[in-house]
Amino acid sequence: MTNPTVPKATAKRLPIYYRYLRFLHDAGKDRISSTELSEAVKVDSATIRRDFSYFGALGKRGYGYDVEDLMNFFSKTLKQDRLTNVALIGVGNLGHALLNYNFHQSNNMRISAAFDINEEIIGTILSGVPVYPMSEMVEQLKVQQIEVVILTVPTEVAQDTANTLAEAGVKGIMNFTPIRISVPNDMRVQNVDLANELQTLIYFLDHYKKEEA
């Protein structure tokens, strides 16, 4: 984010806005009101207006928002106007799935390198991505100037791997391991716990069923 005063909750909603604005632009839509945007992304219009207010006057009273201008603004804000190379650390079952996906709906992010200890896949190219040995991780990350990684290694080596990534100059980790890793203050970790999210969903379904019974 270019503006350090933007709350984290707002920052998490920006990709949602951007994704829908791209959809509108592709569909030939020229302008949209906060009410229309609210109905589409399921965020109340007052919140949308407040989120947008952090970035100045993005719309016009009585007109709404220019779809292309707003899309381009958030594209630059989210750095979607340039390609970001990402590394995958750990090519197990989940890692393979992420390689196959490789952000196909996006033209601004791609997994460009993968690392593992499995001799059977080291030196091969999987889904267009070269797989390197873990012993070359620090060197390759520096050479390829990769600052963002996806971590899908076994739990028992997650913290040690994170320590090594810090040495390599990595700035951001998307952590798919179930543990909360510790990193230096100049690094950021985004935790993605699929099991936890599913358990939360099941809890809420069960909880509300009991209330309605």
C-alpha positions as CSV (number, residue, x, y, z in Angstrom):
1,M,0.0,0.0,0.0
2,T,1.3,3.4,-0.8
3,N,-0.7,5.0,2.0
4,P,0.4,3.8,5.4
5,T,-2.8,5.2,7.1
6,V,-5.1,2.7,5.3
7,P,-6.5,0.2,7.8
8,K,-5.8,-3.5,7.3
9,A,-9.5,-4.2,6.9
10,T,-9.7,-1.8,4.0
11,A,-6.5,-3.1,2.4
12,K,-8.1,-6.6,2.4
13,R,-11.1,-5.4,0.5
14,L,-9.1,-3.6,-2.2
15,P,-8.5,-6.7,-4.3
16,I,-12.2,-7.5,-4.2
17,Y,-13.0,-4.1,-5.6
18,Y,-10.3,-4.3,-8.2
19,R,-11.4,-7.8,-9.4
20,Y,-15.0,-6.7,-9.8
21,L,-14.0,-3.4,-11.6
22,R,-12.0,-5.5,-14.1
23,F,-15.1,-7.6,-14.7
24,L,-17.2,-4.4,-15.2
25,H,-14.6,-2.9,-17.6
26,D,-14.4,-6.1,-19.6
27,A,-18.2,-6.0,-19.9
28,G,-18.1,-2.5,-21.2
29,K,-19.5,-0.7,-18.1
30,D,-18.4,3.0,-18.0
31,R,-19.5,4.0,-14.5
32,I,-20.9,2.6,-11.3
33,S,-22.4,4.0,-8.0
34,S,-21.3,2.9,-4.6
35,T,-24.8,1.3,-4.1
36,E,-24.3,-0.8,-7.3
37,L,-20.8,-1.8,-6.2
38,S,-22.1,-2.6,-2.8
39,E,-24.7,-5.1,-4.1
40,A,-22.1,-6.8,-6.3
41,V,-19.3,-7.3,-3.7
42,K,-21.5,-7.6,-0.6
43,V,-19.9,-4.7,1.2
44,D,-22.2,-1.9,2.4
45,S,-22.0,1.3,0.5
46,A,-21.0,3.4,3.5
47,T,-18.0,1.1,4.0
48,I,-17.1,1.4,0.3
49,R,-17.2,5.2,0.4
50,R,-15.1,5.2,3.5
51,D,-12.6,2.8,2.0
52,F,-12.3,4.9,-1.1
53,S,-12.0,8.2,0.9
54,Y,-8.5,7.1,2.2
55,F,-7.3,7.6,-1.4
56,G,-8.9,11.0,-2.0
57,A,-11.7,12.0,-4.4
58,L,-12.2,8.9,-6.6
59,G,-15.7,9.7,-7.6
60,K,-18.1,12.5,-8.4
61,R,-21.3,13.4,-6.6
62,G,-24.3,12.5,-8.8
63,Y,-22.1,10.6,-11.2
64,G,-20.6,7.8,-9.2
65,Y,-17.2,6.2,-10.2
66,D,-15.6,6.0,-13.6
67,V,-15.0,2.2,-13.9
68,E,-11.8,2.4,-16.0
69,D,-10.2,5.2,-14.0
70,L,-11.0,3.4,-10.7
71,M,-9.7,0.1,-12.0
72,N,-6.5,1.7,-13.2
73,F,-6.0,3.5,-9.9
74,F,-6.4,0.3,-7.9
75,S,-4.2,-1.6,-10.4
76,K,-1.3,0.8,-9.5
77,T,-2.2,0.8,-5.8
78,L,-2.1,-3.0,-5.7
79,K,0.9,-3.1,-8.1
80,Q,-1.2,-5.0,-10.6
81,D,0.3,-3.0,-13.4
82,R,3.6,-5.0,-13.2
83,L,4.6,-8.6,-13.1
84,T,5.5,-10.0,-9.7
85,N,7.5,-13.2,-9.6
86,V,6.8,-15.5,-6.7
87,A,8.6,-18.6,-5.5
88,L,7.0,-21.8,-4.2
89,I,8.8,-23.5,-1.3
90,G,7.8,-27.1,-0.9
91,V,6.3,-29.1,-3.8
92,G,4.1,-31.6,-2.1
93,N,0.4,-32.2,-2.8
94,L,-0.6,-28.6,-2.1
95,G,2.5,-27.3,-3.9
96,H,1.6,-29.3,-7.0
97,A,-1.9,-27.9,-7.0
98,L,-0.6,-24.3,-6.7
99,L,1.9,-24.9,-9.6
100,N,-1.0,-26.2,-11.7
101,Y,-3.1,-23.2,-10.9
102,N,-0.2,-20.6,-11.0
103,F,-2.6,-17.7,-10.9
104,H,-4.1,-18.3,-14.3
105,Q,-6.7,-15.6,-13.8
106,S,-4.0,-13.0,-13.3
107,N,-1.4,-11.6,-15.7
108,N,0.5,-9.9,-12.9
109,M,1.6,-12.7,-10.7
110,R,3.3,-16.0,-11.4
111,I,5.3,-18.7,-9.7
112,S,8.6,-18.5,-11.5
113,A,10.7,-20.9,-9.3
114,A,10.0,-23.8,-7.0
115,F,12.2,-25.5,-4.3
116,D,12.1,-29.0,-2.8
117,I,14.3,-31.8,-1.4
118,N,12.7,-34.5,-3.6
119,E,15.5,-35.7,-5.9
120,E,12.8,-37.1,-8.3
121,I,11.5,-33.6,-9.2
122,I,14.6,-31.5,-8.6
123,G,16.0,-30.3,-12.0
124,T,12.6,-30.9,-13.7
125,I,10.1,-28.4,-14.9
126,L,6.6,-28.8,-13.5
127,S,3.7,-26.8,-15.1
128,G,6.3,-24.6,-16.7
129,V,8.1,-23.9,-13.4
130,P,11.7,-25.1,-12.8
131,V,12.3,-27.0,-9.5
132,Y,15.5,-26.3,-7.7
133,P,17.1,-28.0,-4.7
134,M,16.6,-26.3,-1.3
135,S,20.4,-25.9,-1.1
136,E,20.2,-23.4,-3.9
137,M,17.2,-21.5,-2.5
138,V,19.0,-18.4,-1.1
139,E,21.1,-18.0,-4.2
140,Q,18.3,-18.3,-6.6
141,L,16.0,-16.0,-4.7
142,K,18.6,-13.4,-4.7
143,V,19.6,-13.9,-8.4
144,Q,16.0,-13.8,-9.5
145,Q,15.2,-10.9,-7.2
146,I,12.2,-12.7,-5.7
147,E,10.8,-11.1,-2.5
148,V,7.5,-13.0,-2.2
149,V,7.2,-16.7,-1.5
150,I,4.5,-19.3,-0.9
151,L,5.4,-21.7,2.0
152,T,4.1,-25.2,1.8
153,V,6.8,-27.2,3.6
154,P,6.2,-29.7,6.4
155,T,5.4,-28.2,9.7
156,E,8.6,-29.4,11.4
157,V,10.8,-27.4,9.0
158,A,8.6,-24.3,8.6
159,Q,10.4,-22.0,11.1
160,D,13.9,-23.0,9.9
161,T,12.8,-22.4,6.3
162,A,11.4,-19.0,7.3
163,N,14.7,-18.1,8.9
164,T,16.6,-19.0,5.7
165,L,14.1,-17.0,3.7
166,A,14.8,-13.9,5.8
167,E,18.5,-14.4,5.0
168,A,17.6,-14.4,1.3
169,G,16.0,-11.0,1.6
170,V,12.4,-12.2,1.2
171,K,9.9,-9.6,2.3
172,G,6.6,-11.5,2.2
173,I,5.5,-15.1,3.0
174,M,2.1,-16.6,2.2
175,N,2.2,-19.3,4.9
176,F,0.2,-22.5,4.2
177,T,1.7,-24.4,7.1
178,P,-0.5,-24.7,10.3
179,I,2.1,-23.1,12.6
180,R,2.6,-19.4,13.1
181,I,6.1,-18.6,12.0
182,S,8.3,-15.8,13.5
183,V,9.9,-13.4,11.2
184,P,11.9,-10.1,11.4
185,N,10.0,-6.9,11.6
186,D,10.7,-6.0,8.0
187,M,8.9,-9.2,6.8
188,R,5.2,-9.8,6.5
189,V,3.4,-13.1,6.8
190,Q,-0.1,-13.9,5.5
191,N,-1.3,-17.1,7.1
192,V,-3.6,-19.4,5.1
193,D,-5.0,-22.2,7.2
194,L,-7.5,-24.1,5.0
195,A,-8.4,-26.6,7.8
196,N,-9.1,-23.8,10.2
197,E,-11.3,-21.9,7.8
198,L,-13.3,-25.1,7.1
199,Q,-13.7,-25.8,10.8
200,T,-14.9,-22.2,11.3
201,L,-17.4,-22.6,8.6
202,I,-18.7,-25.9,10.0
203,Y,-18.9,-24.3,13.5
204,F,-21.0,-21.4,12.2
205,L,-23.3,-23.7,10.2
206,D,-23.8,-25.9,13.3
207,H,-24.2,-23.0,15.6
208,Y,-26.9,-21.2,13.6
209,K,-28.8,-24.5,13.0
210,K,-29.0,-25.0,16.8
211,E,-30.2,-21.4,17.3
212,E,-32.9,-21.9,14.7
213,A,-34.0,-25.3,16.0
